[in-house]
């Protein structure tokens, strides 16, 4: 490693300065890499709805200037002397968090996202040196080795980026609830960035996949491109009723408010309904849980163990998200398009070739 002063590098990025959420060029200093840290040159960063939430201060806790981005991939520049699993030149990913207590039962089980003391978000969190974390809309980042993931050589970097949030958010609950066994039936509510990855994982696991959407225009792509087995417009009562007790598992990726009770009768006995989107509220009649021993659960991203396993699985099975690669200069338009659901299915910023 270099000396402390040598390692302190100026970083280029794009940041929001106020709740308008408008992003523009911004320069700042990254913290000095420590003994257990990896410094990586960012090549790509996925665009997530969380980038909208915090750049526009929708939770009231945004710390400006705010550099968003938590679907980060890049190439290792240097490593600390305690780092043994990574070396310069390796392809590496960084997801939604960059630190945790490393001591609680969840950290010990490599489920750090559920750390009892709270995991530290990749942006808008408080880093180990007391500074505010800044995300992947930037030229490089310094992260403890524990929260970095090896990107297999045959997994394209641009395609790997959305896996680090959108991918793991649906993969983790599917694994937790044993939905990686061929022959089971999966329902997916919503066909956006998360939903299309749930479909891809479902088909890779050998599941029978049904998509529920409010938009009939998505049917052809859902069936003929994504390979779903069935497509149901959620307002079609006849199709809904015909699917009663046919699904082992439903994953709900929709963030707008929508009726949960509509879907509960579609679950088989002991079926599970998992929410990964963020509606403002959910309402459910108790009988829809009690009758048939059904369960409702929530999930958010995943731990380091699941994330690395997912990346390896995606490389092996060639499970890639559908992406639109953009330059950083287009990011404000991209965020507006994402709000308007005008993307198939994830934007990825080409940091390496556009952030100059």
FENJO-V87409 format. One record per backbone hydrogen bond with DSSP energy under -1.0 kcal/mol. NH is the residue of the N-H (numbers start at 1). CO is the residue of the C=O. E is the energy in kcal/mol with one decimal. If there is no record, write none. Layout:
nh=NH co=CO e=E
nh=NH co=CO e=E
This chain:
nh=7 co=3 e=-2.1
nh=9 co=7 e=-1.1
nh=11 co=28 e=-4.2
nh=13 co=26 e=-2.3
nh=14 co=137 e=-2.1
nh=15 co=24 e=-2.6
nh=16 co=66 e=-2.5
nh=21 co=18 e=-2.3
nh=24 co=15 e=-1.8
nh=26 co=13 e=-2.8
nh=28 co=11 e=-2.3
nh=30 co=9 e=-1.8
nh=37 co=34 e=-1.4
nh=38 co=143 e=-2.7
nh=39 co=78 e=-2.5
nh=40 co=141 e=-2.6
nh=41 co=75 e=-2.9
nh=42 co=139 e=-2.0
nh=43 co=73 e=-2.2
nh=44 co=73 e=-1.7
nh=45 co=349 e=-1.6
nh=46 co=71 e=-2.5
nh=47 co=347 e=-2.4
nh=51 co=48 e=-1.7
nh=53 co=49 e=-2.1
nh=54 co=50 e=-2.3
nh=55 co=51 e=-1.5
nh=56 co=52 e=-1.8
nh=58 co=53 e=-2.9
nh=66 co=16 e=-2.6
nh=72 co=94 e=-2.4
nh=73 co=44 e=-2.3
nh=74 co=92 e=-2.4
nh=75 co=41 e=-2.5
nh=76 co=90 e=-2.5
nh=77 co=39 e=-3.3
nh=78 co=39 e=-1.5
nh=80 co=37 e=-2.4
nh=82 co=35 e=-2.3
nh=83 co=80 e=-1.7
nh=89 co=76 e=-2.3
nh=90 co=87 e=-2.1
nh=92 co=74 e=-2.5
nh=93 co=149 e=-2.5
nh=94 co=72 e=-2.6
nh=98 co=120 e=-2.7
nh=108 co=104 e=-2.5
nh=109 co=105 e=-1.1
nh=110 co=107 e=-1.7
nh=111 co=106 e=-3.5
nh=114 co=111 e=-2.5
nh=115 co=112 e=-2.2
nh=118 co=115 e=-1.4
nh=120 co=99 e=-2.8
nh=122 co=96 e=-1.9
nh=124 co=133 e=-2.4
nh=127 co=131 e=-3.4
nh=130 co=127 e=-2.0
nh=133 co=125 e=-2.4
nh=135 co=67 e=-3.3
nh=136 co=69 e=-1.9
nh=137 co=68 e=-2.1
nh=138 co=136 e=-2.1
nh=139 co=12 e=-2.6
nh=141 co=40 e=-1.8
nh=143 co=38 e=-2.5
nh=145 co=36 e=-2.9
nh=147 co=144 e=-1.8
nh=148 co=145 e=-1.6
nh=149 co=93 e=-2.3
nh=151 co=91 e=-2.4
nh=155 co=152 e=-2.1
nh=160 co=156 e=-1.9
nh=161 co=157 e=-1.4
nh=164 co=161 e=-1.7
nh=165 co=162 e=-1.3
nh=167 co=162 e=-2.0
nh=168 co=163 e=-2.0
nh=169 co=165 e=-2.2
nh=171 co=167 e=-2.4
nh=172 co=168 e=-2.3
nh=174 co=170 e=-1.2
nh=175 co=171 e=-2.4
nh=176 co=172 e=-2.5
nh=177 co=173 e=-1.9
nh=178 co=175 e=-1.8
nh=179 co=174 e=-3.6
nh=183 co=206 e=-2.5
nh=184 co=181 e=-1.5
nh=186 co=208 e=-2.9
nh=187 co=249 e=-2.6
nh=188 co=210 e=-2.7
nh=189 co=251 e=-2.4
nh=190 co=212 e=-2.7
nh=196 co=192 e=-2.6
nh=198 co=194 e=-2.0
nh=199 co=195 e=-2.0
nh=200 co=196 e=-2.0
nh=201 co=197 e=-2.7
nh=202 co=198 e=-2.5
nh=203 co=199 e=-2.5
nh=204 co=200 e=-2.1
nh=205 co=201 e=-2.1
nh=207 co=202 e=-2.8
nh=208 co=184 e=-2.7
nh=210 co=186 e=-2.8
nh=211 co=230 e=-2.6
nh=212 co=188 e=-3.1
nh=213 co=232 e=-2.1
nh=218 co=215 e=-1.5
nh=219 co=216 e=-1.7
nh=222 co=218 e=-2.5
nh=223 co=219 e=-2.4
nh=224 co=220 e=-2.9
nh=225 co=221 e=-1.8
nh=226 co=221 e=-2.6
nh=228 co=222 e=-2.6
nh=229 co=209 e=-1.8
nh=230 co=209 e=-1.6
nh=232 co=211 e=-3.2
nh=234 co=213 e=-2.2
nh=236 co=233 e=-2.6
nh=237 co=235 e=-1.1
nh=240 co=236 e=-2.2
nh=241 co=237 e=-2.8
nh=242 co=238 e=-2.0
nh=243 co=240 e=-1.1
nh=244 co=241 e=-1.4
nh=245 co=265 e=-1.9
nh=246 co=243 e=-1.3
nh=246 co=266 e=-1.4
nh=247 co=266 e=-2.5
nh=248 co=185 e=-1.5
nh=249 co=185 e=-1.3
nh=250 co=272 e=-2.4
nh=251 co=187 e=-2.8
nh=252 co=274 e=-3.3
nh=253 co=189 e=-2.3
nh=263 co=260 e=-1.8
nh=264 co=260 e=-1.1
nh=266 co=263 e=-1.8
nh=267 co=264 e=-1.6
nh=268 co=247 e=-3.2
nh=270 co=292 e=-3.7
nh=271 co=268 e=-2.1
nh=272 co=248 e=-1.6
nh=273 co=295 e=-2.4
nh=274 co=250 e=-3.0
nh=275 co=297 e=-2.9
nh=276 co=252 e=-2.5
nh=277 co=252 e=-1.4
nh=288 co=285 e=-1.9
nh=289 co=286 e=-1.7
nh=290 co=286 e=-2.6
nh=291 co=287 e=-2.2
nh=293 co=290 e=-1.5
nh=294 co=289 e=-1.8
nh=295 co=271 e=-2.1
nh=297 co=273 e=-2.8
nh=299 co=275 e=-1.6
nh=305 co=110 e=-1.2
nh=307 co=303 e=-2.1
nh=308 co=304 e=-2.1
nh=309 co=305 e=-2.1
nh=310 co=306 e=-2.5
nh=311 co=307 e=-2.2
nh=312 co=308 e=-2.2
nh=313 co=309 e=-2.3
nh=314 co=310 e=-2.9
nh=315 co=311 e=-2.1
nh=316 co=312 e=-2.2
nh=317 co=313 e=-2.9
nh=319 co=314 e=-1.6
nh=324 co=346 e=-2.2
nh=326 co=348 e=-2.6
nh=330 co=327 e=-1.9
nh=331 co=328 e=-1.8
nh=334 co=330 e=-2.3
nh=335 co=331 e=-2.4
nh=336 co=332 e=-1.7
nh=337 co=333 e=-2.6
nh=338 co=334 e=-2.5
nh=339 co=335 e=-2.1
nh=340 co=336 e=-1.8
nh=341 co=338 e=-1.6
nh=342 co=337 e=-3.4
nh=348 co=324 e=-2.1
nh=349 co=45 e=-3.3
nh=350 co=326 e=-3.1
nh=351 co=349 e=-1.6
nh=352 co=43 e=-2.0
nh=355 co=351 e=-2.4
nh=356 co=354 e=-1.2
